[in-house]
Amino acid sequence: DAGVTQSPTHLIKTRGQQVTLRCSPISGHKSVSWYQQVLGQGPQFIFQYYEKEERGRGNFPDRFSARQFPNYSSELNVNALLLGDSALYLCASSWETGTIYGYTFGSGTRLTVV
Amino acid sequence: RKEVEQDPGPFNVPEGATVAFNCTYSNSASQSFFWYRQDCRKEPKLLMSVYSSGNEDGRFTAQLNRASQYISLLIRDSKLSDSATYLCVVSTNQAGTALIFGKGTTLSVSS
């Protein structure tokens, strides 16, 4: 079975541009969460979606938005990119919204803003 | 106070050594506890969950002290392949809440 898949793997954008990152969860998983990992830091929670509805949001500005599709895949959008948005963006999927079993992460999208 | 605090290291140890990492968390409502391993420029991977009674997986032993809000990871007989960053992770396990990660502790095992 395929794990969590993310695309693209790498991306270079210019300040002020917009970016869309994509995630396909493990088959059967209905919950998708997004995390941002800046170099030297642990991952930080951005969003959680379950059954196409937002179930949780971290402390990120409104420039960050996401959605989940009927097939449970998800997109993360970031508008008006800043240099500080350069990071590894990780997607994780799980059966449900709780975290009791931990999450399986995709290999991430490395975004560089120049 | 940060939600999850870890000594960033690096810990530089020879092969065969025993090394211990510690972690403290601030939210007393935390219910789930994990250690993740992250190799350079890769995604974090679940190493083990941590239970109140303590648990062991081969050379790895994790302990949880809820009263002190303290988690530990012991690695015995270190291998070169253990070189990585070890992330301490906690969660309240409520719907819609997140895994809260520490900054990670870097381990370098040398021959």
Interface residues (C-beta under 8 A of the other chain):
Chain A: S33 Y35 G40 Q41 G42 P43 Q44 F45 Q48 Y50 R55 G56 G58 L88 L90 A92 E96 T97 G98 T99 I100 Y101 G102 Y103 T104 F105 G106 S107 G108 R110
Chain B: V4 Q31 S32 F34 Y36 R41 K42 E43 P44 K45 L46 S49 L87 V89 S91 N93 Q94 A95 G96 T97 A98 L99 I100 F101 G102 K103 G104
